[in-house]
């Protein structure tokens, strides 16, 4: 008998999303996400020339929009 360990397959979603991925996550356009960044509605980071958004900030944005509609 061999004693090989089994490593479970784990799929993780990245915490930081580029603008295209953030747009896909929100079901919105790239320009909509850019407008959120420009307006300061969603915080972002610059990694070199890239703008990235923390997925938790996108979730907070979604939650805040739900509250605003009530």
Buried (B, 14 or more C-beta within 10 A) or exposed (E): EEEEEEEEEEEEEEEBBBBEBBBEBBEEEEEEBBEBBEEEEBEBEEEEEEBBBBBEBBEEBEEEEEEEEE
